[in-house]
């Protein structure tokens, strides 16, 4: 019996063996056979597409699975299961509930694995069953590697297995095509695989390349942590180097860089870097991980399915655009960041504790704002149950440090829009006390300050980083800087204070009412199609009404005044730090990851050089977080958070959209594996 017939027969036997009571909806597509070299070599491929989960004995939407509990624990798991669950809910196949999420996780894939093991061609069947799942759910092929604890096969028809000699051809070609680098695992199994495949019958010169991928609940990876990976003949661009290192070799082991140089290095896993550029993973020091773009609490409650889809994709979207480290500035908690960092595939996350004053900007209540500062002017509004001694600058900084925060976020914001000038602000003395308490614990202080007055306050208080551009309080234009702000900017340069322009904040607000925003093809890489469709609906574009009828050129004029300040700072070699403020408001026009590319473009347009931008994205951001011994450059001993690019980022900002592979602690993830599902 031919292998094709045997495979189909084994699939039917698997269905029968599981005693499924209903007819399985199975469609088998047998790949085209191309006869070459006088019938001695040809290609054969077979893919089983399952029209529904009934092939696994699953009854979708039946009684017993519904629950009113909200599975918030799955909202940020970021893995395949949350995508599967979100797609099922979005398509109306399954109610949104904790019980159903648990069932998806524990039942579906266990049955797929069980069926595979019941067949004579167990490995092949396991692969086909997994492919069936992702095809039906609209999940990209690459997301198979996110399934924790399940070994499976990725089969591609692009090699030769001779039943007698067991020779493999086109291995290297497939490595480059797939971006999956397997090395010694393939070589160890090549002859055994040939022997096992021969039991399918005498098949004249079967063209099959077998790649073994094992997932053990860690980041998507085809390489064991103990394996040595070498990226060979690559151009290394690292911020501590005055010039790129061409024809370099980088060796990685145990998730860290162990050697960088020009001499030939060997490793079990070899990655060809010819014509490629290797840079450190990017760092965004201003994001808000707890927020869903375009949604606040009412929208999340009304559409929990879409909120879950957005949350599941968010970590991958940051990685898709090269951000391997993010700082959640003022919104996250220790428990949230712990859950985020437990995800299989995500950038490393850190958080700053938020210290608003009572009734001031960003104060959300006495319970929701654990590190609020007591201010005597609001003493009458503070409940008697609140211990005021626990809300002094020293007490709140001490507590957030114990909770795991690595920095402090404070605010000098008197309000904008209808609240302009109405919000209480901290005194200089209070802010100096916050800075002193933070510095005593090795924590930098970020100050929200977007006006001339607020940034002058930042100098008086002695903060480390000014978060936001100077958009208000001066008359600068895109080409002319208001002379009154120069003394402030000169002092910022002199003191080496970090500065985050966050230029895309204003432009994101301006893009919200404009449907042209959806014309960007990159949007589909970071947002699932269901989410994009909702954003385009009247329900999803709710925030447009909140913005009111602002003149079309207002946001550009405000943004241009900030760009003038950024250009001045760049020309005078200020300490620019890259942060996006994603999302800056409940708007969908600050997409995770993609907003970073938008921000980069704004910097370059304002006069920031590509070298300055690169420095801000990597080592300077690592230094402000006191993580420069671990990340931010390609040096021995540092974590192997790396990006392999097809273009040089020092030549053109668009190189940051030419990522080929993302390395998380040395584990290679092809970029397209990180794209939003269903597009």
N, C-alpha and C positions, 0 to 999 in steps of 0.2 A: 504494500500500500504506500502511495506517495506521501511525503510529509504534509502536503496541503490537505489531502483527504484525512490523514491521521489527525491533524490538528482540529479540523472541523468535527471529526468523530469524537475526539476527546472533550471538546467543548460540550457536545450533546450529552456525553456520559456524565460530565460534571453537573449539568443541569438535572439529569435524572437522578444522580446520586444524592443530590440535596433534597430530593422528594418535593420539588416545587409543584404545588397543586394547580398552577395556572400556566397557560401557554407563555413561553418566553418570547419576547419581542427581540429577535436577534437578526441582524443583517450582517452577512459576511461578505467582505469585499476582498477578492483575490487580486493582488497587484499584477500589473502588466508584466509579462515575461518577454524579456528582450534577448533574442538568441544572437550570440556573437561568437566569433572565432570558430566557425564550423561546428556549432552546437556544443563546444567544450566549456564555454562559460556563459552564464546568463544570470539575469537578476530575477529574484522572486521575492515578493513581499506579501504579507497578509495582515490585515487589520480587522479586528472584530469590533464592530460598533454596536453597542447595546442601546436600543431605543428607549429603555426604561430600566429601572432597578429591579424589575420583577425577575430578571434572570438570577438575582441573588436571593429570591424569596422575600423581597421587601414589599410591603403593602403601604404605599404612601398615603398619608392623611386618614388612616383608619382610626377607629375608636381606640382609646387607650394611650394615645401619644400626646394628646393636647394637654396643655397646662397654662395657667394664667401667670406663672412665675416668669420673670424677665431674666433671661440668661446673660446678665451683665458680665459674668466671668468669661464669656466667649467673645465679647465685643472687641477685645483687643488682642485675641490670641494670634492674629496675624498669619495663621497657617492655612493649609488646604481645607481643614474641617470647617472653619468659619466661612470660607468662600463657598463651599458646598452648601452649608446650611443657609447662608444668605441668599444664594441663587434659588434654592428650593422654596424659600419663603417668598422671594420676589415673584416667582412664577406661579405662586398660589398652590403649590403642591403640598405644602406642609405648614401647619400653624407655627407661629413663633413662640417657642417655649424652651425652658431649661431641659425638660424631659426629652424633647426632640433633638436638641443639640447633643445631649449625652448619647442618645440613641444613634445619631449619625456617627459620632466618634467611635462608639464601642461596638456597633453592630455591623454597619455596612462594610467597612474594610476588613473586619475580622472574617466576615463571610467570604469576601473576595479571596482572602488568603487561604481560608479553609478549602474552598473549591479548587484553588490551584493545586493544593497539596494532594487532592483526591484523584488527580488525573495522572496518566502515564507521562505526559509531558508537562510536569508541574511548573517548571520555571517559565516555559513559554505561556502557559495558561495564566499564570500570575501576572505576567506582563500584559496580556490581552485584557484581563479583567480590570486592571488598573487603567489602561488606556480607555476602556469602555466607560469607566466612571468619569474621567476628566472630560472626555468628548461630550458625554451627555450633559454634564453640568456646565459646559462652556469654560472650563478651566484650562489654561495653556498647558501644553505638554510638560514644560519645564517645572510646573508646580508639583509634579509627582515627587520630586525630591524633598518636598516639605513634609512628607508623611513620616512622622516619627516612628522609629522602631520597626519598620517593615522593609526587609530586603526585597528588591525586585529587579527585573531585567529590563534594560533598554536595548531593544534590538534594532539594528539598522542594516539594510541590505547594501553593503558597500565593501565587501572583502571576499576572500576565497578561503573556504575550508575544504581541504582535500581529506577525504576519509582515511587515507593512508598516512599522509605526511603531516596533516594538521597545520598547514601553512596559512598564515593570515596576511592579507594584503590590504593596502589602503588604510591601515590603522592611523598613521600620522595624519592623513587627509581628514579622516573622520574626527580626530581630536580637534583639529582646527575648525572644522565645520560646526561641531557641537559645542565647543568651549568646555567640554567635560574632559578632565585630564586624569587618567586612571593609572598609567604607568605600570608598576610591578604587579598589580592585581590582574591585569589582562594577561601579562606575560606568564604569570603562574598558572593561569587557567586555560591557556590557549590549546594545549594538547589534550587536556582532559575534556574540554568542550568539544573538540573535534571528535573524540571518541564517543561522547554521549550523543552528539548529533547523528552519528552514523547509524544509530538504532532506528532512526526514522525510515530507513530503507536505503537502497542504493539510489542515490539522486545525483546524476552526473554533475560534478563540480558545483556544489551549492555555494552561492555567493552570499555569505552572511558575516557581518561583523558583529561580534558580541561584546557589549560593554557592560560591565558589572558595576552597579551603583548600590551602595549600602547606606542607609540612613539610620542613625542611632539616636535620634532625638536632639541632635545638635544642629548647628547651622547647615544649610544645604551644602553638601560636600560630597565629593567622590574620593576623598583622600583621608586616610586614617591620620589622627593627630601625630602619631609617631613617624609617619612617612616624611621624607625630605623632599621638598619641592624646589626646583630650580627654574627660575625664569631666565632664559638665556638670550643673549645677543639683543638686548633691549636698550633703549635710551632712557636712562634714569634722570628724572628732573625732580630735585628735592630742594627745598627753600634754603637750606644751609650751604648749598653749593653755589659757587659763583657762575658756573656754567654746567650744562647737561653732561652727564657721563655716558658717552656713546659705547655701543657694543659691550654693555655691562652684563654681569651675571649676578643674580640675587638669589640667595639660598634661604629657604624658610623651613623651620622645624618647630614643632610644638606651638604653632601659632605666632611665632616671633621671627624676626629677621636675624639670621645668624651670620650672614656674610654678604657684603656688597663689594664688588670689584670688577676688574677687567680680565682676571684669569678664568680659565675654563673650570666650571664647577660641575659636579655630578650629583644626581639625586634620583630617587625612585620615580619621581614624577617630573617630567621635563615639559616645560611650556615654552613654545617658540615665540620670542618677542621681536623677531625681525620686522622692522618697519613700524614698530609700536613704541609708545611712550609710557613709562611707568611713573606714576606720581603717588604721593600719600593720599589716603582717603580724606575727603573734605569734611570740614567742621562748620556747623551752623550754630552760633551761640545765641540765637534768639528765635525760639519756636514755642508753640503752645500745644503740647501733645494731647492735652485733655479735651481740646476743642475739635469739633467736626466742622469743616468749612461749610458755610451756608446754613448752619443749623444752630439754634439755641434749644433750650429745654422743651418748648412746645413742639418744635419740629421733630426733635428726637423721639418724643413720646408718640407723636402721630405716625411717624415712619421709622419704627425701630429696625425694620429690615434694611432700610437704606443706611441708617446710622451704623449698623453692624458691618455692612459691606464697605463703607468708607473707612471704618476703623481697622478692618482686616487688611485693606490695601495700603493704608498710610505708611507703615514701616517700609514696605517694598518701594513705595514711591520715592521716599527719601533716598533709598539705596539706588534706585534706578538712575538718579541724577548725581550719584557719587557721594552722598553724605553718609559717612560711616560713624559719625559722632554728632549728637545733637544735644543742646542745652534747653530744657524747658524752663523758661524764664518767668517764674512767679506764679504759675498756675498748677503745677503738679505737686503731688505729695510723695512721701517716701514709699508708701505702699503701691501707688500707681507706677512709679518708676521701677520698683522691684518686679511688678508684673510685666511691664514692658520688656525689661531686660531678661526675663525668663522666656521670651518668645524665641522660636527657632531661628528666624531670619529677621533681623532688625538692626538698625544702627545702635551703637551704645548710647544710652541716655543718662543724663545727669539733671539735677534740678537746683534752682535757686529758691530759697524761701522768700515769700512776699511780705513786706512790712508796710502796708498802708496805715495811715492814721484813721481813727474812728470817724466815719462819715465822709472820708476822703476818697479820692480816686482809687478804684480797685477794691475798696472795702465791700465785702459781700455778706457781712453779718458776723456775729461774735463766735459762732460755731464754725462757719465755712471759712473763716479767716483766722487760723490759729495763731499767726505771728503778728497780729495787729499791734500797733503802738498806741499806748494811752496818751492822749493829749488833753490837757486840763480844760481846753476850750469846749470839749465835748463831754465833760464829766457827768453832766446831768442826764445824758442819754445812755450811760453805761449801766447795765443791771447790777444790782447789789451783789449778785452771785459771782460776778467776775472779780478775780483777784488782780487788782491793779499792779501789784508788785511783780506779777509774772509777765507784765507787758511793758516793761522798761526796755530801752534799747539793748542793754546787756543781757537781760533775761530772755528776750525773744531770739536773739542771735545765738545764745548758748543752746536754746532748745532746738532750733533748726539745725545747728551743727550736730547735735546728738542724733537727730533724725536722719542725717545723711546728706543734707544740703551741702553743696560745695561753694556757694556764693549767696549774696544777699541782693534782692531786688527792692528798690525803694522808688518813690514817686514824688515828682514836683509838678503837679498838674492841677491847675485851678479850674479846669473844665473847658469844654468847647461846645459849640452849637447853642442849644437853649440853656446849658449850664455854664456857659462861659463866665469865669470870674466868681462863681458861686461856691466852689468846693474848697474846704479848708486844706491848707498845705502845711507841711512840717516846718519848724523853725530851723535855722542854720545850726543852732546849738544841738537840737535833737538829731539832726542828720550827722553832725560830727560825732556824736555819741555812738550812732549806729556804725559809722566807719571805724571808730576806735575799737568797738567790740568785735567787729568782723576781722579787722587786721590782726587783732590779738589771737585769733583762731586761724589765721592764714586764709581768710576768705575775701575775695574781691567784692566790691560793691558796685552794682549796676544801677544807674539812676535813669528812670523814665523822664526825659526832658526834651521837648520838641520846640521850644521857643527861645528867643534871645535871652529873656529874663531867666528862664529855667536853667539854661546852660551856664549862665553867669552864676547862678545859685550852686550848680555842680562844682564850679571852681572854688567857691567859698567853703563848701562842705568837704572838699577833698576826696571825692569819689574816684573810683578807678576807671569806670566806663560810663560814657554818655550813650544812652540807648535812644536812638532816633536822630533824624536830621533836624536842622534848625529851619522849621517851616513857617514860623510865626514871629512877629515882632520886628521885622526889618523889611526893607524895600528892595531886596536883591532881585535881579532877573537872571535868566539863563546865561547872559553874557556879561553882566555888570554886578559886582559884589557891593553891597551897601557898606560904606566905609566904617559905619558905627559898629559893625560886628568884628572888625579886624583885631582889635585888642583882645577880645575873648578868644578868638581862634589862635592868635599867637601864643596865648597862655596855655591853651590846650596842647599845642605843639611843643612848647617849652617843657611842660611837665610830663609829657609822654602819656597823657590820658587817652585811653582807648575810646574810639569813636565808631558807632554803628550808624551809617547813614539811613538804612532801611528805606531806600528810595521807592521801592515797589509798593509800600504801604499806601501812599497817596494815589499812585497810578492804579492800584487794585480797586480802590474806591471809585475812581473814575471809570474803570472798565465794567463795573457791575451793571449799569443800565444799558450797556451796549452789547447786542447779540453777536456782534462781530467777534467777540471774545471766543465764541465756540468754534470759530473757523480754524483755530490753531490745531493742527493734527497731533501735536504732542499731548494735548489734553486727554486723549484716549489712552495714553500710556500710564496715566496716574489716577484717572477716575473710571470706574466700571460704567458701562453704557446705561445701566438703570439709573445711576446717580446723575449722569449728564442729562438724561431725559427729564428727570425730576427738576433739576436746576433750570431747565428751559421752560418749565410749566409755570402757570400763575402761582401755584402753591410754593414752588421752589424758589421763585424770584421775589419772595416776600420782602426782602431787605431793600429792594429798590424804592419802595414807598418810604422807608425810614430815612433814606438819603434826601428825599424831597426833590424839588425842582432846581437844583443847582445849575448855574450856567455851564455849558459844555466845556468851556476852557478853564474853569476854576481850578480843577485838580491839576491840570498841567501847569498853570501859573504857580500854584503853591509848590508843586514838585520841583519846578525849575529853580525856585529860590533856594530850596534845599540842595539842588545840584550845584549851584554856584558856591555854596559853602564846602561841599565835598571836593569840588575841583581845587579850591584854594588849599584845603588841607592836604590833598594829594601832591600839589606842586611844592608844598613846604614839608613834605615827608612826615606827616602826622602818623600816629599809630592807628591805622584803620583796622577795624575788626569786622569780620563778615557775619552779619545776622540779618534774617529776613522778616522776623515778626510774622510767622506763618501759623494760623491766619490772624491778621491784625484786627479783624472784626468778624462778625458772622457772615462773611462773604465767601463765595465760591471762586473768586478771582485771585485768591492766594493759594493755589494748589500745592500740596506738600511736594517737595522736591523740585517740581517745575518752577515754583516761585523763586527758587534759588537761581535758576538760569535767568529768569527775568531780572532779578536783582543784579546779577553779574553784568548783564548787558547795560543796565542803567549806570553802573559804576564806570564802565569803559566810556560810555557816551558822555559822562560828566568830566572825564579827563583823567581817570585813574588808569595807570599803566597795567598791562597784563602781568608784569612782575609783581607790582604792588597787590593786585587782586589775588594772585597765587599765594603770596605771603600771608595775606589776611585770611584766606580760606584754610590755611594749614598751620604753620608753626606759630604765628602770632596768636591765633585763636587757642592753640594748645597751651601757649605760655600763660595767657590770662586765666586759664582754668587750672594752672599748675599741673598740667598733664603732659608737659613737653618732654618728660623723660620716657613717656610711654607711646605717644602718638605725635603726628604733625610733620614727620620727616621720614626719609628712608635711610635709617641708620641701624647698625648692629644693636640688638637688644630690644628694639622697639616692636610693638605689636604690628603684625603684618596686615594692617588695614590699608589696602592699596587699590589703585585703579589702573587698568591697562587701557590706553587710549589709542585711537587710530590717527590722532593729530596732536600737534604740539600746542599746549595751552599758553605758552609764552608768545606764540605767533598770532593766535586768534582766540577770542573768547568762546567761539562756537566749538572749540575742541572739547569743551566740557559736555557737549552733547554727542561726542563721538566715543563714548565709553564702550568698550568691548566686553570687559570682564571686571567684576567687583570681587575683591578679596576681603573676606572677613576672617581675621586671625589666620590668614593663609589659605582659607578655603575658597576655592574659585566658584563664583556664581556667574554664568553668562547673563549679560544685562537683560536680555529678552525674557529670562525666567522671572524677572521682577515686575514686568508690565502688568497692568490691570487686566483681569480676566474678561473674556467675552468680546473683546474688540478685535 
